Amino acid sequence: MDLEINKGIGRNVEFKGLESQYLFIFCGGLLAVFVVFVILYMAGVNQWVCIGFGVVAATLLGVGFVGLLYTFRLTQRRVRLERRAKERQEKKKSRRQKR
């Protein structure tokens, strides 16, 4: 019986380019919109107002163009910063080895 080795141990959770902390922000925003929608509906606000609020808020917070692109931009920025830091460490290491 052959078992595959998990090479992702110690790495961040990632889903289609979204890293864990930004994925939680994304999901938290959608959950907050849902909770406010339910509260408005239970308070007796008109059904169409609640639906309109839910659609607009979800579009702005995460599902839509603005929130999703912002989340991906944060992820890409973090990846770039980590890559630069790793390159700097490798350069320092190689300079020390040359001496």
Contacts in CASP RR format, 6 or more apart in sequence:
PFRMAT RR
TARGET T0000
AUTHOR 0000-0000-0000
METHOD contacts of the structure
MODEL  1
MDLEINKGIGRNVEFKGLESQYLFIFCGGLLAVFVVFVILYMAGVNQWVC
IGFGVVAATLLGVGFVGLLYTFRLTQRRVRLERRAKERQEKKKSRRQKR
12 19 0 8 1.000
12 20 0 8 1.000
12 21 0 8 1.000
13 19 0 8 1.000
13 20 0 8 1.000
13 23 0 8 1.000
14 20 0 8 1.000
14 23 0 8 1.000
15 23 0 8 1.000
17 72 0 8 1.000
17 75 0 8 1.000
18 26 0 8 1.000
18 71 0 8 1.000
18 72 0 8 1.000
18 75 0 8 1.000
19 75 0 8 1.000
19 78 0 8 1.000
19 79 0 8 1.000
22 71 0 8 1.000
22 74 0 8 1.000
22 75 0 8 1.000
25 71 0 8 1.000
26 62 0 8 1.000
26 67 0 8 1.000
26 68 0 8 1.000
26 71 0 8 1.000
29 61 0 8 1.000
29 62 0 8 1.000
30 58 0 8 1.000
30 61 0 8 1.000
30 62 0 8 1.000
30 63 0 8 1.000
32 61 0 8 1.000
33 54 0 8 1.000
33 57 0 8 1.000
33 58 0 8 1.000
33 61 0 8 1.000
36 53 0 8 1.000
36 54 0 8 1.000
36 57 0 8 1.000
37 50 0 8 1.000
37 53 0 8 1.000
37 54 0 8 1.000
37 57 0 8 1.000
40 49 0 8 1.000
40 50 0 8 1.000
40 53 0 8 1.000
41 47 0 8 1.000
41 50 0 8 1.000
58 64 0 8 1.000
59 65 0 8 1.000
59 66 0 8 1.000
60 66 0 8 1.000
60 67 0 8 1.000
61 67 0 8 1.000
62 68 0 8 1.000
62 71 0 8 1.000
END
